[in-house]
Every structure is written in structure tokens, then in C-alpha cells.
Amino acid sequence: MKIILATLKGEKAKVKVTGKTLNLITLLVAISKFLAERISKEHGVSVEKAEEIVVDCIKYGMNTVKE
């Protein structure tokens, strides 16, 4: 079983995971795909544009979220 548990309080995030790294990346990709499809539907943009938004948010978040 692969599990990602994440909590967010303000700008601080805590993440607990179980599983192999490659499997966790696959899980992250599945989550990102779901988010891109949801953004596409909610905001009327193409899936490709929504994917760019998700990637940009991940890049920005890696620089701003504190552990």
C-alpha cells in the first residue's frame, strides 16, 4: 500500500509517506492529473493549460511552503 498523508496549517506543511519513491511519484502524477482535469472543467481551459497551471503551482509551492 502506498500512502501520502499531508497536513497544512498556514504556510507550514507536514508530509508522511509509506511506499517506494517511484510508486509515490506515480501517486503524485495521478493526483496532478486529477487536479488538471478539475481545473480544466471549472475554469474552461484546455487540459494542457491546466497541466501548466498545476506544474507552476507545484514549482511555486516548493519555494514557499515551509516544513
N, C-alpha and C positions, 0 to 999 in steps of 0.2 A: 504494500500500500504506500502511495506517495501522498504526503500531506504538507500543505503550506498553511500556516496559521499566522495571520498578520493582524496587528492592532495598531491603531493610530490615535494619538492623543495630541492635539495641537500640531506641532511640526515634528514630533518625535514618533518614530515608528519602531516597533519590535516585531521580529520575524522568527518563527520557529519552524523548522522543516525536518522531515524524515524522508529518506529515499536517496537514490543516486543522483548525482548532479545532472546527467543527461535527461533523466526522467523528470526532474524538476524543471528543466528548461522546456521540455515538451509541455508540461503543465502550464508554464508561463505563456507559451505560444498560444495554447488553446484559450487561455483567459484573454489574451490580447486580441485574438481573432473575434471572440465573442464581443468584446468591447468595441472593436472597429465596426462590426455589423450593427451593433446597437446605435452607435454614433451616426452611422450612415442613415439608418431609418429615422432616428429622432430629428436629425438636422438636415436631411435631404441632400446629403453629399454622396459622392461615389465612395465605394468601399476603399478604393486606393487612397483617396484623400483622407478618409477616416483612419486608415492604417498609418499615414504620415502623422496625423494628429496624435495617435497613441504613442508612436515612437518618439515624437517630440516631447510629449508629456513624461515619458519614461526617462529620457535624457535630462530634462529639466529637473525632474524629481530626484534623480540620483545626486544632483548638486545641491539640492535644498533641504531634503528630508534628513533629519538627524536621527542617529540610532541611540 
